[in-house]
Amino acid sequence: MSELVSINGKIFKPEDALISVFDRGFLFGDGVYEVVRSYGKILFAVEDHIDRLLKSASRIDLDIGLTREEIINELYRVYNHANSDDMYVRIIVTRGQSERINIDPSQSLKPNIVVYVKSIEKSDPKFYTEGIDIVTASVYRNSKKALDPNIKSGNYLNNIIAIGEAKKKKAYDAVMTNSEGQITEGPTWNIFMVKDGRIIGPPDHSDILHGITRKILKSIALENEFKWDEKYFTVEEFKGADEAFSTGSVKEIMSIRSLDGSKIGSGKPGPVTTKLSGLYKGYIKKYCDGRKNK
Ligand SMILES: Cc1ncc(COP(=O)(O)O)c(C=O)c1O
């Protein structure tokens, strides 16, 4: 079975996987989620993803009722049912089903845990070899003080608006700024630019999700003596970069070749992006080989 859904431990075909209309994830976006990608049969960096899921849940006072190890074992159990290589694995935990429509989160509810497994939809290779075109979204990334992007929740509406704007402009995707005009991140990816040989990304304290790919890339870059800076940059500064790229678990590293129609650098994947992509692939292989032998 290459596509399946588990709801609270019970496995269904996708078309039979149904959840109540009173589920708070459906009603209010009151839930958290993670997406893990598998390489072969190994769930890459699953420990980091589940740590982040637990952190997101704790930030909204949602008790999943399972330990890190129990969640990882459950993901593998469901994943092994699919028995297929290179999959997209999503875990969604909502606060559960309200007895009636009542926004108050302090009711005593049982979380709903959904795991969805499907084949990875591979992006057109040209986006890796040629780079992607992005635009600046009109909506800001959520301020940490409103809804911290580190709570990876079902509230993705402004990210959805951003992607919608990009598609209308025939761009691949959009990047969001904060209210000061500083670049934060894309709807499902972190962003970096390269200037004078330095890799520059928005700082940890900015309005971004701390991506797992971003974290791994930082350790790889430092290990390989790249120069790594974390600081704010504006749209105009970004347009003057030598190279730029996005990072995310599903699409890994993608070169960004233009922003709002302005070419970035040579308009092709640059040497730093290309080197980092190769090192990142090497890291994935090492991680997966290490897990296979366990
Ligand atoms: C808003 C946002 N930023 C960044 C990322 C990239 O995070 P990761 O590298 O952990 O996949 C994601 C991934 O879903 C995201 O939703």
The ligand as a Gaussian input file, in Angstrom:
#p B3LYP/6-31G(d) Opt

LIG

0 1
 C        7.031000      27.780000       7.703000
 C        8.105000      26.773000       7.491000
 N        9.387000      27.187000       7.496000
 C       10.404000      26.346000       7.291000
 C       10.163000      24.986000       7.051000
 C       11.330000      24.065000       6.819000
 O       11.498000      23.247000       7.949000
 P       12.212000      21.828000       7.865000
 O       13.583000      22.075000       7.359000
 O       12.192000      21.360000       9.277000
 O       11.399000      20.986000       6.952000
 C        8.850000      24.505000       7.045000
 C        8.585000      23.103000       6.829000
 O        7.477000      22.646000       6.781000
 C        7.795000      25.422000       7.277000
 O        6.526000      25.015000       7.277000

